[in-house]
Amino acid sequence: MQALDEKYHTRLNEIAAAIQASPNLAAYLEEEEDDAYNELRQEFEASLAELHHTVAAEAPLQLVTFERYLLDPLFEGLYLPRILGFAVLRGEISDQYRYVRPNDHFKEILIAICKSVHFEQLKKRIGMSVQVGFVLSSDIWITNLMSQVENKRIRYFLQQQKSDQFRDAKDRAGIYRRYSNQFKNELYYSADFPTTAGEMKANFSALRQFLIKRFEVGGDNSSLKTQIKTFLDNKEFQNNDEYVEMLALYGNFMELDAAEQKDLAAHFSRERKNFPEFDEKYLEFLLTLYRAKIGLSAANDERMSAIVDKSVNDKISDYYRIADKIHSLGYVHPDSIEAVQEFCYSHEGLSAEAECLRQLVLCYFTRLIQGLSEREYADYFELTKIFGVYIRIFDNQHFNQEVEKLSMAYVGKLLKRFTDKRAKDYQDVKKFVSTQFVDLGFLKEKEVVEMFKTRRKKRKTTES
C-alpha cells in the first residue's frame, strides 16, 4: 500500500471542507430527513467518485490509502457504500468462492459504517455488499466482526445479511457473478508488491489478479513500471514460478521503450538459461492468460517476440516463430496454413505450445465472428471453409467445441434477425446450416430439423 500523493490529499481536503460548509449538511443535521441527506449525496458523491476514478487510473497502488481517508467523519459517510462494494470484490477468492485470506479492508469500511452517525441512511445502500462479503467469508471471521459492533440494533441488521442458502460453492459463485456484474466497468483493483521471497510466495496470487484485471480493462499502466522493474531486479525472486509469470505479464502487456526492452530481454534470457523447464512454465502461463480471455492479440505476441532470442532451440522459439508468421501473413494465407500443419506434426497435440497456437487461431476466429453484423452472413459462410481446414489440422475436441459455440451464437443472431421463413435470407441460413453444420460436426441432421421446425402456437381454450 502506497502513501497518497499530495495532489489527491489536497483535493480530498477541499471536498471535506466543502461538505462541512454545505447548507445541505446543515439542513440534514437540523431535520434528519432522508431527502436532506440525499441532497448532500447529490452535491458531493460525484466529485468523490471522479477523484476515486482518477486515483484508480493513475495510481492504483494508492487506492486503499485513498479509501481510508474517506472513513474520516468529515466526509459524513458519503461514498462509503460504493467503496464497500469495491472492497468486497477486491479480495482474492478461491475456486470454492471463499476469500483466500481475511478481507480486512472490507471489515474496516463496514465497521466505520456501523459506527457512523449516518448509519440509518447508509444501511439502505449496503445490504447486498454485506451479504456477498459474508458469503465469501468464514463463520469465524463474521463472528469476530459482529463482536466489534456494540449496538444491538446494528448487530441485528448485520445478522440478517448472513444467509445459510449459500453453503454450496455453486450458489456462492452465482451470487458473486451477479454482484460483480454491477461493477464490471469500474477500476477498483489494488495490490501490494512484495519485498521479500516470503511475501512473494504468500501474496503473489493477489498481485497476479490485480495485474491481469488492469491489463484486461486497458488504459495507462505506466505507473506500475517502477514496481515491476524492482520486482524483476530482485535476485531473491529469480528462478521462481512467480518470476516467470511476472516476465510474461510485463512483456506481453506493457508498452516498453528500447532500454526497457533490453532489460527485459536480459532477464528473460537469464531465466531461460538457468531455470529448469522455463519454456514449459512460460507457455503454461501464457495458456492460462488465453483461457482467462483477457484479450490477447497480435500486439501481445509482437511485444514478446521482439525480446525473445529465437536462435535458442526451445518451445518458446517454436511458438513465436509460428505466431509471427500467422500475424504477418494472416491465418487464411496458404503459407500460414502449411506452417501450422508442420507445427502440429512436430509437436505433441496436448503440449502447451500446441494449445497456445490453437488459442491464438481461436482468438482470430472470435474477433472476426463477433465483429460481423447479421447482414454480413455471406462473409461468415466463406469463413467456415477456413474453420474446416483448421479443425482437420488441429483434430482437437476442445477447439472444435469453441468454434461450434461461436458459430451457434452467430446463427442464433441471424435467426432472431431473419424471421420470415419464406424470405431469401432465412432460406440461405437454413440451407447453409443444414449442410455445413452437419459436415463440420456441429449438429446432427435431427438437430437441424428441430432448429428450423415451425412451432405451432397453442390454441387458447375457451371456458364452456
BELLIN-V685612 format. One line per field, one symbol per residue. ss: DSSP state (H for helix, E for strand, - for the rest). Layout:
# BELLIN-V685612
ss=???
This chain:
# BELLIN-V685612
ss=-----HHHHHHHHHHHHHHH--HHHHHHHHH--HHHHHHHHHHHHHHHHHHHHHHHHH-HHHHHHHHHH---HHH----HHHHHHHHHHH--E-----E----HHHHHHHHHHHH---HHHHHHH-HHHHHHHHHH--HHHHHHHH-----HHHHHHHHHH-------HHHHHHHHHHHHHHH-------------HHHHHHHHHHHHHHHHHHHHH----HHHHHHHHHHHH-HHH---HHHHHHHHHHHHH----HHHHHHHHHHHHHHHHH---HHHHHHHHHHHHHH------HHHHHHHHHH-------HHHHHHHHHHHHHHH----HHHHHHHHHHHHH-----HHHHHHHHHHHHHHHHHHHH--HHHHHHHHHHHHHHHHHHHHH--HHHHHHHHHHHHHHHHHHHHH------HHHHHHHHHHHHHHHH-----HHHHHHH-------------
